[in-house]
Amino acid sequence: MIRAKVLSHGTVHCFPAGLRDERDRLVNAEVSAVVYDGSRLILASDKPVPGRSPVFAVDIDEGASRTIQP
């Protein structure tokens, strides 16, 4: 069995500041799935994201996130 542990907690800014949905509410992602491919985290939200994919990647550099890739 493969085991994993949480090494850090935090917030990833994954959308442009001020992005709003069709009801004019600020958009955020509630991540439902994460996979690590050796160099980045691939995340998926089960909530729709206006004009963007609900699946995106975060590059990891020495344990810290660097960039968001839609």
N, CA, C and O atoms as a CHARMM CRD file, in Angstrom:
* protein
*
  280
    1    1 MET  N      0.82700  -1.17300   0.00000 PROA 1      0.00000
    2    1 MET  CA     0.00000   0.00000   0.00000 PROA 1      0.00000
    3    1 MET  C      0.88100   1.25000   0.00000 PROA 1      0.00000
    4    1 MET  O      1.83800   1.34300   0.76900 PROA 1      0.00000
    5    2 ILE  N      0.55500   2.19700  -0.85800 PROA 2      0.00000
    6    2 ILE  CA     1.28800   3.46200  -0.92600 PROA 2      0.00000
    7    2 ILE  C      0.75000   4.39600   0.14900 PROA 2      0.00000
    8    2 ILE  O     -0.46100   4.51400   0.33500 PROA 2      0.00000
    9    3 ARG  N      1.65600   5.05400   0.85100 PROA 3      0.00000
   10    3 ARG  CA     1.25200   5.98400   1.90000 PROA 3      0.00000
   11    3 ARG  C      1.74600   7.38100   1.55300 PROA 3      0.00000
   12    3 ARG  O      2.74700   7.54800   0.85700 PROA 3      0.00000
   13    4 ALA  N      1.03700   8.36300   2.04100 PROA 4      0.00000
   14    4 ALA  CA     1.40900   9.76100   1.83300 PROA 4      0.00000
   15    4 ALA  C      1.17300  10.51900   3.12200 PROA 4      0.00000
   16    4 ALA  O      0.38800  10.08800   3.96700 PROA 4      0.00000
   17    5 LYS  N      1.85000  11.64800   3.27800 PROA 5      0.00000
   18    5 LYS  CA     1.60200  12.49500   4.43100 PROA 5      0.00000
   19    5 LYS  C      1.64400  13.95000   3.98800 PROA 5      0.00000
   20    5 LYS  O      2.31500  14.29900   3.01700 PROA 5      0.00000
   21    6 VAL  N      0.92800  14.77900   4.70200 PROA 6      0.00000
   22    6 VAL  CA     0.86900  16.20800   4.41200 PROA 6      0.00000
   23    6 VAL  C      2.12800  16.85300   4.97200 PROA 6      0.00000
   24    6 VAL  O      2.44200  16.70200   6.15300 PROA 6      0.00000
   25    7 LEU  N      2.85300  17.58000   4.10600 PROA 7      0.00000
   26    7 LEU  CA     4.06700  18.26100   4.53700 PROA 7      0.00000
   27    7 LEU  C      3.83700  19.74000   4.80100 PROA 7      0.00000
   28    7 LEU  O      4.57400  20.36200   5.56600 PROA 7      0.00000
   29    8 SER  N      2.81400  20.30400   4.16700 PROA 8      0.00000
   30    8 SER  CA     2.50300  21.70700   4.41100 PROA 8      0.00000
   31    8 SER  C      1.04900  21.98200   4.07400 PROA 8      0.00000
   32    8 SER  O      0.41600  21.22900   3.33500 PROA 8      0.00000
   33    9 HSD  N      0.53600  23.05300   4.61600 PROA 9      0.00000
   34    9 HSD  CA    -0.82800  23.50200   4.36800 PROA 9      0.00000
   35    9 HSD  C     -0.74300  24.92600   3.84000 PROA 9      0.00000
   36    9 HSD  O      0.21600  25.63900   4.13300 PROA 9      0.00000
   37   10 GLY  N     -1.72100  25.33800   3.07900 PROA 10     0.00000
   38   10 GLY  CA    -1.73000  26.72000   2.63200 PROA 10     0.00000
   39   10 GLY  C     -2.77800  26.94700   1.57300 PROA 10     0.00000
   40   10 GLY  O     -3.62200  26.09100   1.30700 PROA 10     0.00000
   41   11 THR  N     -2.70800  28.11300   0.97900 PROA 11     0.00000
   42   11 THR  CA    -3.64400  28.51400  -0.05900 PROA 11     0.00000
   43   11 THR  C     -2.88200  28.69500  -1.35900 PROA 11     0.00000
   44   11 THR  O     -1.80500  29.29100  -1.38100 PROA 11     0.00000
   45   12 VAL  N     -3.43900  28.18500  -2.42800 PROA 12     0.00000
   46   12 VAL  CA    -2.86300  28.35700  -3.75900 PROA 12     0.00000
   47   12 VAL  C     -3.76200  29.32400  -4.51500 PROA 12     0.00000
   48   12 VAL  O     -4.96100  29.08100  -4.65100 PROA 12     0.00000
   49   13 HSD  N     -3.20600  30.39600  -4.99700 PROA 13     0.00000
   50   13 HSD  CA    -3.97300  31.35800  -5.78100 PROA 13     0.00000
   51   13 HSD  C     -3.99300  30.84600  -7.21900 PROA 13     0.00000
   52   13 HSD  O     -3.01000  30.96700  -7.95100 PROA 13     0.00000
   53   14 CYS  N     -5.13100  30.27300  -7.60700 PROA 14     0.00000
   54   14 CYS  CA    -5.19400  29.56800  -8.87800 PROA 14     0.00000
   55   14 CYS  C     -6.02600  30.26800  -9.94300 PROA 14     0.00000
   56   14 CYS  O     -6.08400  29.79300 -11.07700 PROA 14     0.00000
   57   15 PHE  N     -6.66800  31.38000  -9.61300 PROA 15     0.00000
   58   15 PHE  CA    -7.46700  32.12600 -10.57800 PROA 15     0.00000
   59   15 PHE  C     -7.10800  33.59900 -10.46800 PROA 15     0.00000
   60   15 PHE  O     -6.60500  34.04000  -9.43400 PROA 15     0.00000
   61   16 PRO  N     -7.36200  34.36100 -11.51900 PROA 16     0.00000
   62   16 PRO  CA    -7.09900  35.80200 -11.43600 PROA 16     0.00000
   63   16 PRO  C     -7.91100  36.42800 -10.29700 PROA 16     0.00000
   64   16 PRO  O     -9.05700  36.04200 -10.06500 PROA 16     0.00000
   65   17 ALA  N     -7.32900  37.37500  -9.60300 PROA 17     0.00000
   66   17 ALA  CA    -8.03400  38.06300  -8.51900 PROA 17     0.00000
   67   17 ALA  C     -9.32000  38.68000  -9.04700 PROA 17     0.00000
   68   17 ALA  O     -9.32700  39.32200 -10.09700 PROA 17     0.00000
   69   18 GLY  N    -10.39500  38.48100  -8.31600 PROA 18     0.00000
   70   18 GLY  CA   -11.66800  39.07000  -8.69800 PROA 18     0.00000
   71   18 GLY  C    -12.50600  38.25300  -9.66300 PROA 18     0.00000
   72   18 GLY  O    -13.58000  38.70600 -10.06000 PROA 18     0.00000
   73   19 LEU  N    -12.05700  37.05200 -10.06200 PROA 19     0.00000
   74   19 LEU  CA   -12.83100  36.21200 -10.97400 PROA 19     0.00000
   75   19 LEU  C    -14.17200  35.88000 -10.32400 PROA 19     0.00000
   76   19 LEU  O    -14.21900  35.42600  -9.18100 PROA 19     0.00000
   77   20 ARG  N    -15.27100  36.11100 -11.06700 PROA 20     0.00000
   78   20 ARG  CA   -16.61200  35.90500 -10.52500 PROA 20     0.00000
   79   20 ARG  C    -17.40200  34.94300 -11.39900 PROA 20     0.00000
   80   20 ARG  O    -17.15500  34.82300 -12.59900 PROA 20     0.00000
   81   21 ASP  N    -18.35400  34.26200 -10.77700 PROA 21     0.00000
   82   21 ASP  CA   -19.20500  33.33100 -11.50900 PROA 21     0.00000
   83   21 ASP  C    -20.41000  34.07400 -12.09800 PROA 21     0.00000
   84   21 ASP  O    -20.50700  35.29800 -12.00500 PROA 21     0.00000
   85   22 GLU  N    -21.32200  33.31100 -12.70300 PROA 22     0.00000
   86   22 GLU  CA   -22.48200  33.91100 -13.36800 PROA 22     0.00000
   87   22 GLU  C    -23.43500  34.59100 -12.38400 PROA 22     0.00000
   88   22 GLU  O    -24.28800  35.37700 -12.79700 PROA 22     0.00000
   89   23 ARG  N    -23.30300  34.29900 -11.09700 PROA 23     0.00000
   90   23 ARG  CA   -24.13500  34.94900 -10.07000 PROA 23     0.00000
   91   23 ARG  C    -23.37600  36.05200  -9.35000 PROA 23     0.00000
   92   23 ARG  O    -23.79800  36.52600  -8.29500 PROA 23     0.00000
   93   24 ASP  N    -22.23200  36.46100  -9.94300 PROA 24     0.00000
   94   24 ASP  CA   -21.39200  37.54900  -9.44500 PROA 24     0.00000
   95   24 ASP  C    -20.75100  37.24000  -8.08700 PROA 24     0.00000
   96   24 ASP  O    -20.46800  38.15100  -7.31000 PROA 24     0.00000
   97   25 ARG  N    -20.52200  35.94300  -7.80300 PROA 25     0.00000
   98   25 ARG  CA   -19.82000  35.54100  -6.58300 PROA 25     0.00000
   99   25 ARG  C    -18.37000  35.25900  -6.92200 PROA 25     0.00000
  100   25 ARG  O    -18.07100  34.76500  -8.00900 PROA 25     0.00000
  101   26 LEU  N    -17.46000  35.57100  -5.99500 PROA 26     0.00000
  102   26 LEU  CA   -16.05100  35.27400  -6.21200 PROA 26     0.00000
  103   26 LEU  C    -15.86300  33.76900  -6.38600 PROA 26     0.00000
  104   26 LEU  O    -16.49500  32.97200  -5.69300 PROA 26     0.00000
  105   27 VAL  N    -14.99400  33.39100  -7.30900 PROA 27     0.00000
  106   27 VAL  CA   -14.73800  31.98400  -7.61600 PROA 27     0.00000
  107   27 VAL  C    -13.59200  31.47400  -6.74900 PROA 27     0.00000
  108   27 VAL  O    -12.58600  32.16000  -6.56700 PROA 27     0.00000
  109   28 ASN  N    -13.75300  30.27600  -6.22400 PROA 28     0.00000
  110   28 ASN  CA   -12.66000  29.59300  -5.55400 PROA 28     0.00000
  111   28 ASN  C    -12.73100  28.12100  -5.92700 PROA 28     0.00000
  112   28 ASN  O    -13.74600  27.65500  -6.44500 PROA 28     0.00000
  113   29 ALA  N    -11.68100  27.40900  -5.67200 PROA 29     0.00000
  114   29 ALA  CA   -11.63900  25.98100  -5.98200 PROA 29     0.00000
  115   29 ALA  C    -11.66100  25.20000  -4.67600 PROA 29     0.00000
  116   29 ALA  O    -10.91200  25.49700  -3.74500 PROA 29     0.00000
  117   30 GLU  N    -12.51300  24.21900  -4.62200 PROA 30     0.00000
  118   30 GLU  CA   -12.51100  23.27800  -3.51700 PROA 30     0.00000
  119   30 GLU  C    -11.98300  21.97500  -4.09900 PROA 30     0.00000
  120   30 GLU  O    -12.72200  21.20000  -4.70600 PROA 30     0.00000
  121   31 VAL  N    -10.71100  21.75500  -3.90600 PROA 31     0.00000
  122   31 VAL  CA   -10.02500  20.64500  -4.55000 PROA 31     0.00000
  123   31 VAL  C    -10.58800  19.31300  -4.07500 PROA 31     0.00000
  124   31 VAL  O    -10.69700  19.05000  -2.87800 PROA 31     0.00000
  125   32 SER  N    -10.94400  18.48000  -5.05200 PROA 32     0.00000
  126   32 SER  CA   -11.51600  17.16600  -4.77000 PROA 32     0.00000
  127   32 SER  C    -10.54100  16.03400  -5.04900 PROA 32     0.00000
  128   32 SER  O    -10.69600  14.92900  -4.52900 PROA 32     0.00000
  129   33 ALA  N     -9.53100  16.31400  -5.87700 PROA 33     0.00000
  130   33 ALA  CA    -8.56200  15.27100  -6.22500 PROA 33     0.00000
  131   33 ALA  C     -7.19700  15.91100  -6.46500 PROA 33     0.00000
  132   33 ALA  O     -7.09400  17.01100  -7.00900 PROA 33     0.00000
  133   34 VAL  N     -6.16600  15.20400  -6.04900 PROA 34     0.00000
  134   34 VAL  CA    -4.79000  15.67300  -6.24000 PROA 34     0.00000
  135   34 VAL  C     -3.92700  14.47500  -6.59600 PROA 34     0.00000
  136   34 VAL  O     -4.06200  13.39900  -6.01400 PROA 34     0.00000
  137   35 VAL  N     -3.04400  14.67700  -7.55400 PROA 35     0.00000
  138   35 VAL  CA    -2.05300  13.64800  -7.86900 PROA 35     0.00000
  139   35 VAL  C     -0.70700  14.34600  -8.04200 PROA 35     0.00000
  140   35 VAL  O     -0.63800  15.44000  -8.60100 PROA 35     0.00000
  141   36 TYR  N      0.35100  13.71900  -7.56700 PROA 36     0.00000
  142   36 TYR  CA     1.71200  14.24500  -7.69500 PROA 36     0.00000
  143   36 TYR  C      2.41700  13.44500  -8.77000 PROA 36     0.00000
  144   36 TYR  O      2.47800  12.21800  -8.68900 PROA 36     0.00000
  145   37 ASP  N      2.95500  14.12500  -9.78400 PROA 37     0.00000
  146   37 ASP  CA     3.60500  13.41500 -10.88700 PROA 37     0.00000
  147   37 ASP  C      5.12900  13.45100 -10.80500 PROA 37     0.00000
  148   37 ASP  O      5.81200  13.11500 -11.77300 PROA 37     0.00000
  149   38 GLY  N      5.66200  13.85400  -9.65800 PROA 38     0.00000
  150   38 GLY  CA     7.11200  13.90700  -9.48400 PROA 38     0.00000
  151   38 GLY  C      7.66100  15.31800  -9.55500 PROA 38     0.00000
  152   38 GLY  O      8.74500  15.57900  -9.03400 PROA 38     0.00000
  153   39 SER  N      6.93800  16.23500 -10.18700 PROA 39     0.00000
  154   39 SER  CA     7.40300  17.61800 -10.26200 PROA 39     0.00000
  155   39 SER  C      6.29100  18.63700 -10.06700 PROA 39     0.00000
  156   39 SER  O      6.56000  19.82400  -9.87700 PROA 39     0.00000
  157   40 ARG  N      5.05000  18.18400 -10.11200 PROA 40     0.00000
  158   40 ARG  CA     3.93600  19.11800  -9.92600 PROA 40     0.00000
  159   40 ARG  C      2.74500  18.38700  -9.33300 PROA 40     0.00000
  160   40 ARG  O      2.64300  17.16100  -9.39000 PROA 40     0.00000
  161   41 LEU  N      1.84700  19.18200  -8.76000 PROA 41     0.00000
  162   41 LEU  CA     0.57700  18.65900  -8.28000 PROA 41     0.00000
  163   41 LEU  C     -0.46400  18.94600  -9.34400 PROA 41     0.00000
  164   41 LEU  O     -0.55200  20.06900  -9.84100 PROA 41     0.00000
  165   42 ILE  N     -1.24400  17.95600  -9.69200 PROA 42     0.00000
  166   42 ILE  CA    -2.37100  18.13200 -10.60600 PROA 42     0.00000
  167   42 ILE  C     -3.61000  18.07900  -9.72700 PROA 42     0.00000
  168   42 ILE  O     -3.85200  17.09200  -9.03200 PROA 42     0.00000
  169   43 LEU  N     -4.40000  19.16400  -9.76600 PROA 43     0.00000
  170   43 LEU  CA    -5.55200  19.31200  -8.88600 PROA 43     0.00000
  171   43 LEU  C     -6.82600  19.38200  -9.70100 PROA 43     0.00000
  172   43 LEU  O     -6.82300  19.85300 -10.83900 PROA 43     0.00000
  173   44 ALA  N     -7.91700  18.91000  -9.11600 PROA 44     0.00000
  174   44 ALA  CA    -9.22300  18.97300  -9.77400 PROA 44     0.00000
  175   44 ALA  C    -10.26800  19.43600  -8.77300 PROA 44     0.00000
  176   44 ALA  O    -10.31500  18.97000  -7.63500 PROA 44     0.00000
  177   45 SER  N    -11.09800  20.35900  -9.21900 PROA 45     0.00000
  178   45 SER  CA   -12.20700  20.85600  -8.41100 PROA 45     0.00000
  179   45 SER  C    -13.49800  20.28100  -8.96300 PROA 45     0.00000
  180   45 SER  O    -13.64500  20.15300 -10.17800 PROA 45     0.00000
  181   46 ASP  N    -14.43700  19.93200  -8.09300 PROA 46     0.00000
  182   46 ASP  CA   -15.71500  19.42800  -8.59300 PROA 46     0.00000
  183   46 ASP  C    -16.71700  20.56300  -8.80800 PROA 46     0.00000
  184   46 ASP  O    -17.87500  20.32000  -9.14700 PROA 46     0.00000
  185   47 LYS  N    -16.26400  21.80300  -8.61000 PROA 47     0.00000
  186   47 LYS  CA   -17.09500  22.96200  -8.88600 PROA 47     0.00000
  187   47 LYS  C    -16.71500  23.52200 -10.26400 PROA 47     0.00000
  188   47 LYS  O    -15.53700  23.51400 -10.62000 PROA 47     0.00000
  189   48 PRO  N    -17.68300  24.00600 -11.03800 PROA 48     0.00000
  190   48 PRO  CA   -17.34600  24.61700 -12.32800 PROA 48     0.00000
  191   48 PRO  C    -16.57400  25.91400 -12.11800 PROA 48     0.00000
  192   48 PRO  O    -16.76400  26.61000 -11.12100 PROA 48     0.00000
  193   49 VAL  N    -15.71000  26.22500 -13.06500 PROA 49     0.00000
  194   49 VAL  CA   -14.91400  27.44600 -13.01900 PROA 49     0.00000
  195   49 VAL  C    -15.19700  28.23700 -14.29500 PROA 49     0.00000
  196   49 VAL  O    -14.85300  27.77100 -15.38100 PROA 49     0.00000
  197   50 PRO  N    -15.80500  29.40400 -14.20100 PROA 50     0.00000
  198   50 PRO  CA   -16.18000  30.17000 -15.39100 PROA 50     0.00000
  199   50 PRO  C    -14.98100  30.47700 -16.29300 PROA 50     0.00000
  200   50 PRO  O    -14.00900  31.09700 -15.86100 PROA 50     0.00000
  201   51 GLY  N    -15.06300  30.03800 -17.53700 PROA 51     0.00000
  202   51 GLY  CA   -14.02100  30.33800 -18.51500 PROA 51     0.00000
  203   51 GLY  C    -12.70100  29.63100 -18.31400 PROA 51     0.00000
  204   51 GLY  O    -11.73400  29.94200 -19.00900 PROA 51     0.00000
  205   52 ARG  N    -12.62700  28.69300 -17.39000 PROA 52     0.00000
  206   52 ARG  CA   -11.37400  27.97800 -17.11000 PROA 52     0.00000
  207   52 ARG  C    -11.67400  26.51600 -16.83700 PROA 52     0.00000
  208   52 ARG  O    -12.81400  26.13900 -16.56300 PROA 52     0.00000
  209   53 SER  N    -10.65600  25.71600 -16.91500 PROA 53     0.00000
  210   53 SER  CA   -10.79400  24.29800 -16.59800 PROA 53     0.00000
  211   53 SER  C    -10.78300  24.10500 -15.08200 PROA 53     0.00000
  212   53 SER  O    -10.04700  24.79900 -14.38100 PROA 53     0.00000
  213   54 PRO  N    -11.58600  23.17400 -14.56600 PROA 54     0.00000
  214   54 PRO  CA   -11.53200  22.87400 -13.14000 PROA 54     0.00000
  215   54 PRO  C    -10.35800  21.94100 -12.79300 PROA 54     0.00000
  216   54 PRO  O    -10.20000  21.53600 -11.64100 PROA 54     0.00000
  217   55 VAL  N     -9.55300  21.61300 -13.78500 PROA 55     0.00000
  218   55 VAL  CA    -8.34600  20.80000 -13.58000 PROA 55     0.00000
  219   55 VAL  C     -7.14600  21.68500 -13.90300 PROA 55     0.00000
  220   55 VAL  O     -7.08600  22.28500 -14.97600 PROA 55     0.00000
  221   56 PHE  N     -6.18500  21.76600 -12.97000 PROA 56     0.00000
  222   56 PHE  CA    -5.02400  22.62300 -13.17600 PROA 56     0.00000
  223   56 PHE  C     -3.83600  22.02700 -12.43100 PROA 56     0.00000
  224   56 PHE  O     -3.99800  21.13100 -11.60300 PROA 56     0.00000
  225   57 ALA  N     -2.65000  22.52600 -12.72800 PROA 57     0.00000
  226   57 ALA  CA    -1.42800  21.98400 -12.12700 PROA 57     0.00000
  227   57 ALA  C     -0.64600  23.08800 -11.43500 PROA 57     0.00000
  228   57 ALA  O     -0.67900  24.24800 -11.84400 PROA 57     0.00000
  229   58 VAL  N      0.05200  22.70500 -10.38400 PROA 58     0.00000
  230   58 VAL  CA     0.91200  23.60300  -9.63300 PROA 58     0.00000
  231   58 VAL  C      2.31000  23.01100  -9.65300 PROA 58     0.00000
  232   58 VAL  O      2.52300  21.89400  -9.18100 PROA 58     0.00000
  233   59 ASP  N      3.27100  23.76300 -10.20200 PROA 59     0.00000
  234   59 ASP  CA     4.66100  23.30700 -10.18300 PROA 59     0.00000
  235   59 ASP  C      5.17100  23.31600  -8.74900 PROA 59     0.00000
  236   59 ASP  O      4.82700  24.20700  -7.97100 PROA 59     0.00000
  237   60 ILE  N      5.98200  22.33800  -8.39800 PROA 60     0.00000
  238   60 ILE  CA     6.56100  22.24700  -7.06400 PROA 60     0.00000
  239   60 ILE  C      8.07300  22.40600  -7.18400 PROA 60     0.00000
  240   60 ILE  O      8.72400  21.69300  -7.94800 PROA 60     0.00000
  241   61 ASP  N      8.61900  23.34200  -6.42500 PROA 61     0.00000
  242   61 ASP  CA    10.05600  23.61100  -6.42400 PROA 61     0.00000
  243   61 ASP  C     10.54400  23.51100  -4.98900 PROA 61     0.00000
  244   61 ASP  O     10.27800  24.39400  -4.17400 PROA 61     0.00000
  245   62 GLU  N     11.25300  22.44500  -4.68100 PROA 62     0.00000
  246   62 GLU  CA    11.77400  22.20100  -3.33700 PROA 62     0.00000
  247   62 GLU  C     10.67200  22.27300  -2.28400 PROA 62     0.00000
  248   62 GLU  O     10.86000  22.85900  -1.21800 PROA 62     0.00000
  249   63 GLY  N      9.51500  21.67000  -2.59500 PROA 63     0.00000
  250   63 GLY  CA     8.43100  21.57100  -1.63800 PROA 63     0.00000
  251   63 GLY  C      7.48900  22.74800  -1.60100 PROA 63     0.00000
  252   63 GLY  O      6.51600  22.72500  -0.84800 PROA 63     0.00000
  253   64 ALA  N      7.74500  23.78600  -2.39400 PROA 64     0.00000
  254   64 ALA  CA     6.86200  24.95300  -2.40100 PROA 64     0.00000
  255   64 ALA  C      6.26200  25.13300  -3.78700 PROA 64     0.00000
  256   64 ALA  O      6.92600  24.87400  -4.79100 PROA 64     0.00000
  257   65 SER  N      5.01400  25.57500  -3.84700 PROA 65     0.00000
  258   65 SER  CA     4.38100  25.78600  -5.13700 PROA 65     0.00000
  259   65 SER  C      4.94600  27.02800  -5.80400 PROA 65     0.00000
  260   65 SER  O      5.32100  27.98500  -5.12600 PROA 65     0.00000
  261   66 ARG  N      5.01000  27.01600  -7.14000 PROA 66     0.00000
  262   66 ARG  CA     5.54700  28.14800  -7.89000 PROA 66     0.00000
  263   66 ARG  C      4.53400  28.75400  -8.83000 PROA 66     0.00000
  264   66 ARG  O      4.24300  29.94500  -8.72000 PROA 66     0.00000
  265   67 THR  N      3.98500  27.98600  -9.75000 PROA 67     0.00000
  266   67 THR  CA     3.12500  28.54500 -10.76100 PROA 67     0.00000
  267   67 THR  C      1.88000  27.67000 -10.96000 PROA 67     0.00000
  268   67 THR  O      1.85500  26.49600 -10.59000 PROA 67     0.00000
  269   68 ILE  N      0.87400  28.26600 -11.54400 PROA 68     0.00000
  270   68 ILE  CA    -0.37200  27.56200 -11.86400 PROA 68     0.00000
  271   68 ILE  C     -0.43100  27.35300 -13.35600 PROA 68     0.00000
  272   68 ILE  O     -0.14700  28.27300 -14.12400 PROA 68     0.00000
  273   69 GLN  N     -0.79400  26.16200 -13.77800 PROA 69     0.00000
  274   69 GLN  CA    -0.95300  25.85600 -15.19300 PROA 69     0.00000
  275   69 GLN  C     -2.36700  25.36400 -15.42900 PROA 69     0.00000
  276   69 GLN  O     -2.73600  24.29100 -14.95200 PROA 69     0.00000
  277   70 PRO  N     -3.18200  26.15000 -16.17500 PROA 70     0.00000
  278   70 PRO  CA    -4.55400  25.68600 -16.44900 PROA 70     0.00000
  279   70 PRO  C     -4.54900  24.51200 -17.39800 PROA 70     0.00000
  280   70 PRO  O     -5.61000  23.99100 -17.74100 PROA 70     0.00000
